[in-house]
Amino acid sequence: MSWRCPQAPTEPVRVALVGSQADVINGLARRLEACPDLTVVGSYHSVEAALSGLDGLSPDVVLIDRDLVNGGASDPCARLRRGRFQPAC
């Protein structure tokens, strides 16, 4: 049995990428932009850059490199959610 999304979104899902390796983030952004139901609204190389750069962009989803979590000392998803938007991380 195959899984299907019950309904295609009426507007593209807005995605932001956060990762420390520029080549990986840029490659992922190119792949995601090829999907008609996704729009990459920003690519950032640190959580701090994302916190300042995402203001006003309202992404639906933020993909974060797990290596940026500093050993659990600072939860980047919690920090992003304290902003003006509520992305899924």
N, C-alpha and C positions, 0 to 999 in steps of 0.2 A: 504494500500500500504506500502510495506517495503522499507527502504532505503538501498542501497548497495553502497559500495565504487566502483567507476567506474573501477578501476584497482588496483590490489594488488601491493604494492611497490616491486621493484626488490631486494632491500636490506632492512633489518630491520630498522625501525625508531629508532633512537638513542635518549634515554630519560634520563634526569638527574632529580633527586628528591632533593628538598630542604625543610626541615621541622624541627621544633624544638623537636618533639617527636620521639625518636629513634624507639620505637616499631611500631609506625604507618608507618614511612618511610620504615623500614625493611619489614613489612608485605606487603606494597604496592609494594615494589621492587620484592618480591617473586611472587606476583600475576602477575605483568607485565612480569617478566621473563618467565612465563608459556605461554605467547602469542608468537607464532612463528614469528610474524611480528614486535616484539619490542625487543630492547636490552637496558637494563639499564646500562648506562656508568658511573654513579656515584650517590652516595647518600651523602647528606651533611646536617648538623644540624644547619647551619647558612648561611646567604648570603655571609658573608666574607669568610667562608670556601669554598663555591661554587666558588667564584671569583678566589681564588687561585688554587683550585683543578680542575676546568674545563679547564684550559689553556691547549690546545692541544687535548682535547677530542672531540670537535666539536659536541655537541648534536644538534639534530634537534628540540627537544622540552625540555623545562625546566618546571617542575611542582613545584610551590612554594606555601608553606603554607601561606595563606593570613595573618595569625597572625604575620608574620615576617616583615610586611610592616611598622612598627613603626608609625602607625597613619597617613600614607601618607607622612611623612617627607622625606622618601628616597624610591624611586621607584626601587625595586630590578631588574625588567625587564630592565629598562633603564641602570642600572649599569652593568648588564650582557651584554647588547648589545654594550656597549662601549668597550668590550673586542674584541678578535680576531674572534669571531663567531657571528652569527645572529640567535639565537634560537627563536622559537615561545614560548611565555610565556603565 
